[in-house]
Amino acid sequence: MVQSAVLGFPRMGALRDLKKATEAYWSEKISQDDLLAEGKRLRAAHWKIQKDAGVDIIPSNDFSFYDQVLDHIQLFSATPERYSSQGLNPLDEYFALARGHQKGSVDVPSMEMVKWFDSNYHYTKPSFQNDQTFALAQDPKPVREYLEAKAAGFQTRPVLLGPVSFLALGKTERGATVDPISLLSKLVPVYVELLKALKAAGAESVQIDEPVLVFDLRPEVKAAFKPAYEAIGALGSAAPEVVVATYFGDIVHNIDVVPAFSSLHGVHVDLVRNPEQLDTVAKSLGPKQVLSLGVVDGRNIWKNDFQKSLKVIDAAISTLGKERVIIATSSSLLHVPHTLASEKKLPEEVYQWFSFAVEKASEVAILAKATTEGPASVLSQLDANAAALKSRSESKRTNDPKVKDRQSKITPDQFNRKSVFETRYAQQKTHLSLPLFPTTTIGSFPQTQEIRVQRNKFTKGEITEEQYDEFIRKEIDLCIQIQDELGLDVYVHGEPERNDMVQYFGERLEGYVFTTHAWVQSYGSRCVRPPIIVGDISRPAPMTVKESKYAASVSKKPMKGMLTGPVTCLRWSFPRDDVHQSVQAQQLALALRDEVIDLEKNVDEPALREGLPLRSGKEREAYLDWAVNSFKLATAGVEDSTQVHSHFCYSEFQDFFHAIAALDADVLSIENSRSDAKLLKVFIDEAYPRHIGPGVYDIHTSRIPPQEEIKQRISEMLQYLKPEQLWINPDCGLKTRTWAQVKPALTNLVEAAKFYREQHKA
């Protein structure tokens, strides 16, 4: 019998149940017991969904109240002392690590948060000190949740982040010098203890994720796998069977590491992202090891091509035999929505093209049954699958000849601004008349309950377009009034009309469809509802001009027009899988180019890092080439006097700095408030000539940064940046915050800028 497996399941629930409960706990509307009970209910519901779908290997410990890497920080007692010394209970300490804590005598900022590989999910970065120790937490979460599942009648496979990845994805505490990977000998005994505890609890198998195997690894990191997994393998029957899981790329370049897993049960690989690795990995296994085949996409929402997957499975079986194959999702299903069944408003034609987490669980089970019992056992499912794929390939929604014709006529001069930066800046300096250390925000201001109510009324037809426009104008007036009072230098209109930075534009472009409940976790309780690109993209009419024109007409200061850039629109959507992403990015760039020329202001491009191939080389350079050109195509049509800004979210930009420079944006703003300022050294090393706004405070937490803290950040930035280069801004948009949090934070930001303005008077 060929088994089916899911590597992880979404946590939020069908209706964002976990988000609502967690935020209710943070606002003290429910108790800790209430929150824990809701978590338990969701876990049981998700195990049942997978069991009912026919999945053989169901994960546990894939649930988290915030982030799975953060869970491991507490699991291994690796909480930095500045948090553990505050006297908080374990759950509140956990949330303090994630989002800071500012209450009573406790005032600590959040830990650094960065992108999880090339996804739009964010994880909390472990931080290690010179005298770092590890110890298994009392009542360890993986054991507790395994026993909880067992008591509820579900035999599960606990999921752990592996020791090498946990260390390699971490960083050194500020002021410390330890290389995180050198801590391996201290950490592995804790894993050994945990595996023994899981075995004693009754666990038959464990999934250990080592996703860093898809990276180009430092020699020290690569060498760490052998001692780590020799120690785990030496446990023999004292530990559950272990499957080491990799995803988001291939491991062929690290294939010499696979023998380190030879005493373990098996290995999982992502055959959606890199099917060509199958033969190499299969031949590297020991004679009895199993290979888990990631053939159902854990990152995108398109229905699996059963015939294509069965060919891959047959190829694996021809090498290994049926008894050594598991059919699985390519990665955790964390990155896709909960269930397609919640979508009642999708066009019937496109509905049949999609598969969300619940449906993907059924897909792995169907593939396993087809492999075990033969295709005839699931003939109706195979026929329905083939019909859906045929419908999509033949749909008129997919191809627009006019878009393709415009793409074919793009010329080289469309990628470049009219003049070099120095010439542009001379005009901008006169045109904008900005002071030293100009202050601004990234774009959005708080999306209040009243804004959401009015938008909902307009969507339902309960108020007219004229009434809604009048409400939006009043909200813009309020945002400008507040910026006047705060003393900011460059304004934004606040984006009260926008539901989401990508969805808003997608709704105004041809080639997209939208969901009602297809929420995906981005970080913590933050969920996004990515639009879906189903065909060629074009702009039928202006998208933002009305609101931006009004805002500029009533503002005393320079006003930024706000757009989301082409790569971000692509990466924060579910993209097509039938054409290359470069084609989709270029189509978005052309649509946005028209809008930029209409606006002549500012473009937001936070997601350049997310699509970055995880390994250096030709693939990465090819990606950066088309991604950068898409941005330039979208922005290069404006006059020299128009200042183009670009914003980057949680990007470890030293990895691809040459591409950032190639964007030729006049001002970069960088989501850098949780990172060490030393990352800015790259701007010196590369002699970056243009202007930069590293975020001076973290907007992803309710904590209000004191003025002195912002001054300290600016002081650190000035060690790497020239005063005339530096803009002062938060690290991202403010839509998720309240005015009660925003006003004092921005007041402190403005006062800190004024302080340094005085310090650097000519």
Secondary structure as GFF3:
##gff-version 3
##sequence-region A 1 762
A	DSSP	beta_strand	3	5	.	.	.	ID=ss1
A	DSSP	alpha_helix	17	26	.	.	.	ID=ss2
A	DSSP	alpha_helix	32	53	.	.	.	ID=ss3
A	DSSP	beta_strand	58	60	.	.	.	ID=ss4
A	DSSP	alpha_helix	68	75	.	.	.	ID=ss5
A	DSSP	alpha_helix	81	84	.	.	.	ID=ss6
A	DSSP	alpha_helix	90	99	.	.	.	ID=ss7
A	DSSP	beta_strand	101	103	.	.	.	ID=ss8
A	DSSP	beta_strand	106	108	.	.	.	ID=ss9
A	DSSP	beta_strand	113	115	.	.	.	ID=ss10
A	DSSP	beta_strand	122	124	.	.	.	ID=ss11
A	DSSP	beta_strand	127	128	.	.	.	ID=ss12
A	DSSP	alpha_helix	141	151	.	.	.	ID=ss13
A	DSSP	beta_strand	156	161	.	.	.	ID=ss14
A	DSSP	alpha_helix	163	168	.	.	.	ID=ss15
A	DSSP	beta_strand	171	172	.	.	.	ID=ss16
A	DSSP	three_ten_helix	180	183	.	.	.	ID=ss17
A	DSSP	alpha_helix	184	201	.	.	.	ID=ss18
A	DSSP	beta_strand	205	209	.	.	.	ID=ss19
A	DSSP	three_ten_helix	211	214	.	.	.	ID=ss20
A	DSSP	alpha_helix	219	233	.	.	.	ID=ss21
A	DSSP	three_ten_helix	236	238	.	.	.	ID=ss22
A	DSSP	beta_strand	241	245	.	.	.	ID=ss23
A	DSSP	three_ten_helix	252	261	.	.	.	ID=ss24
A	DSSP	beta_strand	266	270	.	.	.	ID=ss25
A	DSSP	three_ten_helix	275	277	.	.	.	ID=ss26
A	DSSP	alpha_helix	278	284	.	.	.	ID=ss27
A	DSSP	beta_strand	290	296	.	.	.	ID=ss28
A	DSSP	alpha_helix	306	320	.	.	.	ID=ss29
A	DSSP	three_ten_helix	322	324	.	.	.	ID=ss30
A	DSSP	beta_strand	325	329	.	.	.	ID=ss31
A	DSSP	three_ten_helix	333	335	.	.	.	ID=ss32
A	DSSP	three_ten_helix	340	342	.	.	.	ID=ss33
A	DSSP	alpha_helix	348	351	.	.	.	ID=ss34
A	DSSP	alpha_helix	357	373	.	.	.	ID=ss35
A	DSSP	three_ten_helix	375	378	.	.	.	ID=ss36
A	DSSP	alpha_helix	379	394	.	.	.	ID=ss37
A	DSSP	alpha_helix	401	408	.	.	.	ID=ss38
A	DSSP	three_ten_helix	412	415	.	.	.	ID=ss39
A	DSSP	alpha_helix	421	432	.	.	.	ID=ss40
A	DSSP	alpha_helix	449	460	.	.	.	ID=ss41
A	DSSP	alpha_helix	465	486	.	.	.	ID=ss42
A	DSSP	beta_strand	491	492	.	.	.	ID=ss43
A	DSSP	alpha_helix	503	506	.	.	.	ID=ss44
A	DSSP	beta_strand	510	513	.	.	.	ID=ss45
A	DSSP	beta_strand	520	523	.	.	.	ID=ss46
A	DSSP	beta_strand	526	528	.	.	.	ID=ss47
A	DSSP	beta_strand	532	538	.	.	.	ID=ss48
A	DSSP	alpha_helix	545	553	.	.	.	ID=ss49
A	DSSP	beta_strand	559	560	.	.	.	ID=ss50
A	DSSP	beta_strand	562	564	.	.	.	ID=ss51
A	DSSP	alpha_helix	566	571	.	.	.	ID=ss52
A	DSSP	alpha_helix	581	599	.	.	.	ID=ss53
A	DSSP	beta_strand	602	604	.	.	.	ID=ss54
A	DSSP	alpha_helix	618	635	.	.	.	ID=ss55
A	DSSP	beta_strand	645	648	.	.	.	ID=ss56
A	DSSP	three_ten_helix	653	656	.	.	.	ID=ss57
A	DSSP	alpha_helix	657	662	.	.	.	ID=ss58
A	DSSP	beta_strand	667	670	.	.	.	ID=ss59
A	DSSP	three_ten_helix	677	680	.	.	.	ID=ss60
A	DSSP	alpha_helix	681	685	.	.	.	ID=ss61
A	DSSP	beta_strand	691	694	.	.	.	ID=ss62
A	DSSP	alpha_helix	707	717	.	.	.	ID=ss63
A	DSSP	three_ten_helix	723	725	.	.	.	ID=ss64
A	DSSP	alpha_helix	739	759	.	.	.	ID=ss65
###
